[in-house]
């Protein structure tokens, strides 16, 4: 919905708000299904699956690393903090600089 600034998927669920910068689809389920399909169809060493993302993709990397830790050997988020409310540690620790 362009007028409200809310994605249609969020409007249908009535979850529009100032922090809804993404859609309301289940990204965890989508990634799990895609990876499962790839593992079933291709010869993939499942112990060597890596995840990398930049900016909003970096935020998704944080989320997927927390939600699907068994799926990835390592994750590399660039320029992306964890999603609000989804940090494994308090955001005050994430934002600290050495």
N, CA, C and O atoms as a GROMACS GRO file, in nm:
protein
  392
    1UNK      N    1   0.085  -0.116   0.000
    1UNK     CA    2   0.000   0.000   0.000
    1UNK      C    3   0.090   0.123   0.000
    1UNK      O    4   0.150   0.156   0.102
    2UNK      N    5   0.100   0.190  -0.114
    2UNK     CA    6   0.191   0.304  -0.129
    2UNK      C    7   0.151   0.419  -0.038
    2UNK      O    8   0.237   0.487   0.017
    3UNK      N    9   0.022   0.441  -0.021
    3UNK     CA   10  -0.024   0.554   0.061
    3UNK      C   11   0.014   0.538   0.208
    3UNK      O   12   0.050   0.636   0.272
    4UNK      N   13   0.006   0.418   0.262
    4UNK     CA   14   0.036   0.398   0.403
    4UNK      C   15   0.182   0.365   0.427
    4UNK      O   16   0.229   0.370   0.541
    5UNK      N   17   0.256   0.331   0.322
    5UNK     CA   18   0.396   0.292   0.337
    5UNK      C   19   0.412   0.154   0.396
    5UNK      O   20   0.516   0.123   0.453
    6UNK      N   21   0.310   0.071   0.384
    6UNK     CA   22   0.310  -0.062   0.443
    6UNK      C   23   0.297  -0.166   0.332
    6UNK      O   24   0.217  -0.149   0.240
    7UNK      N   25   0.376  -0.273   0.340
    7UNK     CA   26   0.367  -0.379   0.241
    7UNK      C   27   0.230  -0.447   0.249
    7UNK      O   28   0.170  -0.457   0.356
    8UNK      N   29   0.183  -0.494   0.134
    8UNK     CA   30   0.052  -0.560   0.129
    8UNK      C   31   0.046  -0.680   0.222
    8UNK      O   32  -0.057  -0.706   0.284
    9UNK      N   33   0.158  -0.756   0.233
    9UNK     CA   34   0.160  -0.874   0.320
    9UNK      C   35   0.139  -0.834   0.466
    9UNK      O   36   0.079  -0.910   0.543
   10UNK      N   37   0.188  -0.717   0.506
   10UNK     CA   38   0.169  -0.668   0.643
   10UNK      C   39   0.029  -0.612   0.662
   10UNK      O   40  -0.032  -0.629   0.767
   11UNK      N   41  -0.023  -0.543   0.559
   11UNK     CA   42  -0.160  -0.490   0.567
   11UNK      C   43  -0.260  -0.602   0.591
   11UNK      O   44  -0.351  -0.589   0.672
   12UNK      N   45  -0.242  -0.715   0.519
   12UNK     CA   46  -0.334  -0.828   0.536
   12UNK      C   47  -0.331  -0.881   0.678
   12UNK      O   48  -0.432  -0.929   0.728
   13UNK      N   49  -0.217  -0.874   0.743
   13UNK     CA   50  -0.203  -0.923   0.880
   13UNK      C   51  -0.226  -0.813   0.983
   13UNK      O   52  -0.219  -0.838   1.103
   14UNK      N   53  -0.254  -0.692   0.936
   14UNK     CA   54  -0.277  -0.576   1.022
   14UNK      C   55  -0.161  -0.554   1.119
   14UNK      O   56  -0.181  -0.534   1.239
   15UNK      N   57  -0.039  -0.559   1.063
   15UNK     CA   58   0.081  -0.542   1.146
   15UNK      C   59   0.165  -0.424   1.098
   15UNK      O   60   0.287  -0.424   1.115
   16UNK      N   61   0.102  -0.324   1.038
   16UNK     CA   62   0.175  -0.208   0.988
   16UNK      C   63   0.219  -0.121   1.106
   16UNK      O   64   0.145  -0.102   1.203
   17UNK      N   65   0.339  -0.070   1.095
   17UNK     CA   66   0.392   0.018   1.199
   17UNK      C   67   0.519   0.084   1.150
   17UNK      O   68   0.567   0.053   1.041
   18UNK      N   69   0.575   0.173   1.230
   18UNK     CA   70   0.691   0.248   1.186
   18UNK      C   71   0.816   0.160   1.171
   18UNK      O   72   0.910   0.200   1.102
   19UNK      N   73   0.818   0.043   1.232
   19UNK     CA   74   0.935  -0.045   1.222
   19UNK      C   75   0.916  -0.156   1.119
   19UNK      O   76   1.004  -0.242   1.107
   20UNK      N   77   0.808  -0.157   1.045
   20UNK     CA   78   0.785  -0.260   0.943
   20UNK      C   79   0.849  -0.219   0.811
   20UNK      O   80   0.780  -0.183   0.716
   21UNK      N   81   0.980  -0.225   0.806
   21UNK     CA   82   1.052  -0.189   0.684
   21UNK      C   83   1.060  -0.308   0.589
   21UNK      O   84   1.098  -0.291   0.474
   22UNK      N   85   1.024  -0.426   0.635
   22UNK     CA   86   1.031  -0.546   0.551
   22UNK      C   87   0.892  -0.605   0.534
   22UNK      O   88   0.795  -0.557   0.594
   23UNK      N   89   0.883  -0.708   0.452
   23UNK     CA   90   0.754  -0.773   0.432
   23UNK      C   91   0.722  -0.860   0.553
   23UNK      O   92   0.806  -0.880   0.640
   24UNK      N   93   0.603  -0.912   0.557
   24UNK     CA   94   0.562  -0.997   0.669
   24UNK      C   95   0.559  -1.145   0.628
   24UNK      O   96   0.486  -1.225   0.686
   25UNK      N   97   0.638  -1.180   0.529
   25UNK     CA   98   0.649  -1.320   0.489
   25UNK      C   99   0.747  -1.392   0.582
   25UNK      O  100   0.830  -1.328   0.646
   26UNK      N  101   0.737  -1.522   0.589
   26UNK     CA  102   0.823  -1.602   0.677
   26UNK      C  103   0.952  -1.635   0.604
   26UNK      O  104   0.961  -1.737   0.536
   27UNK      N  105   1.053  -1.548   0.617
   27UNK     CA  106   1.181  -1.568   0.549
   27UNK      C  107   1.251  -1.694   0.596
   27UNK      O  108   1.317  -1.762   0.517
   28UNK      N  109   1.237  -1.727   0.724
   28UNK     CA  110   1.300  -1.848   0.778
   28UNK      C  111   1.246  -1.973   0.707
   28UNK      O  112   1.324  -2.060   0.667
   29UNK      N  113   1.115  -1.981   0.692
   29UNK     CA  114   1.055  -2.097   0.626
   29UNK      C  115   1.097  -2.104   0.479
   29UNK      O  116   1.123  -2.212   0.426
   30UNK      N  117   1.102  -1.989   0.413
   30UNK     CA  118   1.143  -1.985   0.273
   30UNK      C  119   1.286  -2.035   0.257
   30UNK      O  120   1.313  -2.119   0.172
   31UNK      N  121   1.378  -1.984   0.338
   31UNK     CA  122   1.519  -2.025   0.327
   31UNK      C  123   1.535  -2.172   0.360
   31UNK      O  124   1.609  -2.244   0.293
   32UNK      N  125   1.465  -2.218   0.464
   32UNK     CA  126   1.473  -2.361   0.498
   32UNK      C  127   1.422  -2.447   0.382
   32UNK      O  128   1.484  -2.549   0.350
   33UNK      N  129   1.312  -2.409   0.320
   33UNK     CA  130   1.256  -2.487   0.209
   33UNK      C  131   1.350  -2.487   0.087
   33UNK      O  132   1.370  -2.590   0.024
   34UNK      N  133   1.406  -2.370   0.055
   34UNK     CA  134   1.498  -2.361  -0.059
   34UNK      C  135   1.621  -2.447  -0.034
   34UNK      O  136   1.662  -2.524  -0.122
   35UNK      N  137   1.680  -2.434   0.085
   35UNK     CA  138   1.799  -2.514   0.115
   35UNK      C  139   1.768  -2.663   0.115
   35UNK      O  140   1.846  -2.742   0.062
   36UNK      N  141   1.657  -2.701   0.175
   36UNK     CA  142   1.619  -2.843   0.177
   36UNK      C  143   1.604  -2.898   0.036
   36UNK      O  144   1.647  -3.009   0.007
   37UNK      N  145   1.540  -2.819  -0.051
   37UNK     CA  146   1.523  -2.861  -0.190
   37UNK      C  147   1.659  -2.875  -0.260
   37UNK      O  148   1.682  -2.972  -0.331
   38UNK      N  149   1.748  -2.779  -0.239
   38UNK     CA  150   1.880  -2.786  -0.300
   38UNK      C  151   1.958  -2.906  -0.248
   38UNK      O  152   2.024  -2.975  -0.326
   39UNK      N  153   1.951  -2.932  -0.118
   39UNK     CA  154   2.021  -3.047  -0.060
   39UNK      C  155   1.968  -3.178  -0.117
   39UNK      O  156   2.045  -3.272  -0.139
   40UNK      N  157   1.838  -3.185  -0.141
   40UNK     CA  158   1.777  -3.307  -0.196
   40UNK      C  159   1.814  -3.328  -0.343
   40UNK      O  160   1.830  -3.441  -0.388
   41UNK      N  161   1.826  -3.219  -0.418
   41UNK     CA  162   1.843  -3.228  -0.563
   41UNK      C  163   1.989  -3.225  -0.610
   41UNK      O  164   2.020  -3.277  -0.717
   42UNK      N  165   2.077  -3.165  -0.532
   42UNK     CA  166   2.215  -3.147  -0.574
   42UNK      C  167   2.312  -3.212  -0.475
   42UNK      O  168   2.276  -3.238  -0.360
   43UNK      N  169   2.431  -3.236  -0.521
   43UNK     CA  170   2.534  -3.293  -0.435
   43UNK      C  171   2.604  -3.178  -0.362
   43UNK      O  172   2.702  -3.121  -0.412
   44UNK      N  173   2.554  -3.144  -0.245
   44UNK     CA  174   2.605  -3.032  -0.167
   44UNK      C  175   2.657  -3.084  -0.034
   44UNK      O  176   2.590  -3.161   0.034
   45UNK      N  177   2.777  -3.040   0.001
   45UNK     CA  178   2.832  -3.071   0.133
   45UNK      C  179   2.762  -2.980   0.233
   45UNK      O  180   2.796  -2.862   0.244
   46UNK      N  181   2.666  -3.033   0.304
   46UNK     CA  182   2.584  -2.951   0.394
   46UNK      C  183   2.663  -2.896   0.513
   46UNK      O  184   2.614  -2.808   0.584
   47UNK      N  185   2.783  -2.946   0.534
   47UNK     CA  186   2.866  -2.892   0.643
   47UNK      C  187   2.945  -2.770   0.598
   47UNK      O  188   3.019  -2.710   0.676
   48UNK      N  189   2.930  -2.733   0.468
   48UNK     CA  190   3.005  -2.620   0.414
   48UNK      C  191   2.913  -2.519   0.345
   48UNK      O  192   2.942  -2.472   0.236
   49UNK      N  193   2.802  -2.487   0.410
   49UNK     CA  194   2.709  -2.388   0.356
   49UNK      C  195   2.732  -2.258   0.432
   49UNK      O  196   2.723  -2.254   0.555
   50UNK      N  197   2.760  -2.152   0.359
   50UNK     CA  198   2.793  -2.023   0.418
   50UNK      C  199   2.688  -1.919   0.378
   50UNK      O  200   2.626  -1.930   0.272
   51UNK      N  201   2.670  -1.821   0.463
   51UNK     CA  202   2.569  -1.718   0.439
   51UNK      C  203   2.634  -1.581   0.451
   51UNK      O  204   2.704  -1.553   0.549
   52UNK      N  205   2.612  -1.496   0.351
   52UNK     CA  206   2.670  -1.361   0.350
   52UNK      C  207   2.564  -1.265   0.302
   52UNK      O  208   2.486  -1.298   0.212
   53UNK      N  209   2.560  -1.145   0.359
   53UNK     CA  210   2.466  -1.043   0.315
   53UNK      C  211   2.517  -0.905   0.350
   53UNK      O  212   2.590  -0.887   0.448
   54UNK      N  213   2.476  -0.808   0.270
   54UNK     CA  214   2.516  -0.670   0.293
   54UNK      C  215   2.393  -0.584   0.318
   54UNK      O  216   2.288  -0.605   0.258
   55UNK      N  217   2.406  -0.486   0.407
   55UNK     CA  218   2.301  -0.390   0.439
   55UNK      C  219   2.178  -0.464   0.491
   55UNK      O  220   2.187  -0.532   0.593
   56UNK      N  221   2.064  -0.452   0.425
   56UNK     CA  222   1.945  -0.526   0.471
   56UNK      C  223   1.970  -0.676   0.464
   56UNK      O  224   1.917  -0.752   0.545
   57UNK      N  225   2.050  -0.719   0.369
   57UNK     CA  226   2.088  -0.860   0.362
   57UNK      C  227   2.170  -0.901   0.483
   57UNK      O  228   2.160  -1.015   0.530
   58UNK      N  229   2.251  -0.808   0.535
   58UNK     CA  230   2.326  -0.834   0.658
   58UNK      C  231   2.233  -0.853   0.776
   58UNK      O  232   2.258  -0.936   0.863
   59UNK      N  233   2.124  -0.774   0.780
   59UNK     CA  234   2.025  -0.790   0.885
   59UNK      C  235   1.959  -0.928   0.875
   59UNK      O  236   1.936  -0.994   0.976
   60UNK      N  237   1.931  -0.970   0.752
   60UNK     CA  238   1.871  -1.102   0.732
   60UNK      C  239   1.969  -1.212   0.774
   60UNK      O  240   1.927  -1.314   0.829
   61UNK      N  241   2.097  -1.193   0.749
   61UNK     CA  242   2.198  -1.290   0.790
   61UNK      C  243   2.195  -1.307   0.942
   61UNK      O  244   2.197  -1.420   0.991
   62UNK      N  245   2.189  -1.197   1.016
   62UNK     CA  246   2.179  -1.207   1.163
   62UNK      C  247   2.057  -1.289   1.202
   62UNK      O  248   2.065  -1.378   1.287
   63UNK      N  249   1.944  -1.258   1.141
   63UNK     CA  250   1.819  -1.326   1.174
   63UNK      C  251   1.827  -1.476   1.143
   63UNK      O  252   1.790  -1.559   1.226
   64UNK      N  253   1.877  -1.510   1.023
   64UNK     CA  254   1.883  -1.650   0.984
   64UNK      C  255   1.986  -1.727   1.066
   64UNK      O  256   1.966  -1.845   1.095
   65UNK      N  257   2.095  -1.662   1.104
   65UNK     CA  258   2.195  -1.728   1.188
   65UNK      C  259   2.136  -1.764   1.324
   65UNK      O  260   2.169  -1.868   1.381
   66UNK      N  261   2.048  -1.680   1.374
   66UNK     CA  262   1.984  -1.707   1.502
   66UNK      C  263   1.874  -1.811   1.488
   66UNK      O  264   1.858  -1.898   1.574
   67UNK      N  265   1.798  -1.803   1.380
   67UNK     CA  266   1.682  -1.892   1.362
   67UNK      C  267   1.718  -2.029   1.304
   67UNK      O  268   1.649  -2.127   1.332
   68UNK      N  269   1.823  -2.036   1.223
   68UNK     CA  270   1.862  -2.161   1.158
   68UNK      C  271   2.011  -2.190   1.176
   68UNK      O  272   2.081  -2.211   1.077
   69UNK      N  273   2.060  -2.192   1.298
   69UNK     CA  274   2.205  -2.207   1.319
   69UNK      C  275   2.261  -2.339   1.266
   69UNK      O  276   2.378  -2.346   1.229
   70UNK      N  277   2.178  -2.440   1.262
   70UNK     CA  278   2.223  -2.572   1.216
   70UNK      C  279   2.245  -2.578   1.064
   70UNK      O  280   2.305  -2.673   1.014
   71UNK      N  281   2.198  -2.478   0.992
   71UNK     CA  282   2.204  -2.480   0.845
   71UNK      C  283   2.334  -2.422   0.789
   71UNK      O  284   2.367  -2.447   0.673
   72UNK      N  285   2.409  -2.345   0.869
   72UNK     CA  286   2.522  -2.270   0.815
   72UNK      C  287   2.651  -2.299   0.892
   72UNK      O  288   2.651  -2.306   1.015
   73UNK      N  289   2.761  -2.316   0.816
   73UNK     CA  290   2.892  -2.336   0.877
   73UNK      C  291   2.945  -2.204   0.931
   73UNK      O  292   3.015  -2.201   1.033
   74UNK      N  293   2.913  -2.096   0.864
   74UNK     CA  294   2.956  -1.962   0.906
   74UNK      C  295   2.865  -1.860   0.841
   74UNK      O  296   2.804  -1.885   0.737
   75UNK      N  297   2.858  -1.743   0.904
   75UNK     CA  298   2.780  -1.633   0.847
   75UNK      C  299   2.865  -1.507   0.849
   75UNK      O  300   2.950  -1.488   0.936
   76UNK      N  301   2.842  -1.420   0.748
   76UNK     CA  302   2.918  -1.296   0.737
   76UNK      C  303   2.824  -1.182   0.704
   76UNK      O  304   2.794  -1.158   0.587
   77UNK      N  305   2.776  -1.110   0.805
   77UNK     CA  306   2.694  -0.992   0.778
   77UNK      C  307   2.783  -0.869   0.758
   77UNK      O  308   2.869  -0.841   0.842
   78UNK      N  309   2.762  -0.797   0.649
   78UNK     CA  310   2.833  -0.672   0.624
   78UNK      C  311   2.735  -0.556   0.638
   78UNK      O  312   2.625  -0.562   0.582
   79UNK      N  313   2.772  -0.454   0.709
   79UNK     CA  314   2.693  -0.332   0.718
   79UNK      C  315   2.549  -0.354   0.761
   79UNK      O  316   2.460  -0.283   0.714
   80UNK      N  317   2.522  -0.450   0.846
   80UNK     CA  318   2.385  -0.475   0.889
   80UNK      C  319   2.381  -0.519   1.034
   80UNK      O  320   2.447  -0.616   1.072
   81UNK      N  321   2.302  -0.448   1.115
   81UNK     CA  322   2.282  -0.487   1.254
   81UNK      C  323   2.166  -0.585   1.262
   81UNK      O  324   2.086  -0.594   1.169
   82UNK      N  325   2.156  -0.659   1.373
   82UNK     CA  326   2.040  -0.748   1.389
   82UNK      C  327   1.909  -0.670   1.382
   82UNK      O  328   1.905  -0.552   1.418
   83UNK      N  329   1.804  -0.735   1.338
   83UNK     CA  330   1.672  -0.674   1.334
   83UNK      C  331   1.628  -0.635   1.474
   83UNK      O  332   1.664  -0.702   1.571
   84UNK      N  333   1.552  -0.529   1.485
   84UNK     CA  334   1.503  -0.484   1.616
   84UNK      C  335   1.424  -0.599   1.680
   84UNK      O  336   1.332  -0.654   1.620
   85UNK      N  337   1.462  -0.632   1.801
   85UNK     CA  338   1.394  -0.738   1.874
   85UNK      C  339   1.443  -0.878   1.844
   85UNK      O  340   1.389  -0.974   1.898
   86UNK      N  341   1.544  -0.893   1.757
   86UNK     CA  342   1.591  -1.026   1.720
   86UNK      C  343   1.739  -1.049   1.753
   86UNK      O  344   1.796  -1.148   1.708
   87UNK      N  345   1.799  -0.961   1.828
   87UNK     CA  346   1.941  -0.978   1.863
   87UNK      C  347   1.956  -1.086   1.969
   87UNK      O  348   1.876  -1.094   2.062
   88UNK      N  349   2.057  -1.170   1.954
   88UNK     CA  350   2.085  -1.274   2.053
   88UNK      C  351   2.138  -1.211   2.181
   88UNK      O  352   2.111  -1.259   2.291
   89UNK      N  353   2.213  -1.102   2.165
   89UNK     CA  354   2.265  -1.027   2.279
   89UNK      C  355   2.198  -0.891   2.279
   89UNK      O  356   2.145  -0.849   2.176
   90UNK      N  357   2.197  -0.821   2.391
   90UNK     CA  358   2.136  -0.687   2.394
   90UNK      C  359   2.202  -0.594   2.292
   90UNK      O  360   2.323  -0.598   2.272
   91UNK      N  361   2.120  -0.510   2.227
   91UNK     CA  362   2.172  -0.418   2.126
   91UNK      C  363   2.281  -0.328   2.183
   91UNK      O  364   2.370  -0.286   2.108
   92UNK      N  365   2.278  -0.297   2.312
   92UNK     CA  366   2.382  -0.213   2.371
   92UNK      C  367   2.519  -0.279   2.357
   92UNK      O  368   2.619  -0.209   2.343
   93UNK      N  369   2.525  -0.412   2.362
   93UNK     CA  370   2.651  -0.482   2.342
   93UNK      C  371   2.690  -0.488   2.195
   93UNK      O  372   2.809  -0.480   2.162
   94UNK      N  373   2.592  -0.500   2.107
   94UNK     CA  374   2.620  -0.507   1.964
   94UNK      C  375   2.677  -0.373   1.916
   94UNK      O  376   2.766  -0.370   1.831
   95UNK      N  377   2.628  -0.264   1.971
   95UNK     CA  378   2.668  -0.131   1.925
   95UNK      C  379   2.797  -0.081   1.990
   95UNK      O  380   2.845   0.026   1.953
   96UNK      N  381   2.854  -0.155   2.085
   96UNK     CA  382   2.977  -0.111   2.149
   96UNK      C  383   3.093  -0.115   2.052
   96UNK      O  384   3.101  -0.205   1.969
   97UNK      N  385   3.181  -0.018   2.062
   97UNK     CA  386   3.302  -0.016   1.982
   97UNK      C  387   3.421  -0.037   2.074
   97UNK      O  388   3.420   0.010   2.188
   98UNK      N  389   3.525  -0.106   2.025
   98UNK     CA  390   3.642  -0.132   2.112
   98UNK      C  391   3.716  -0.006   2.146
   98UNK      O  392   3.816  -0.010   2.217
   0.00000   0.00000   0.00000
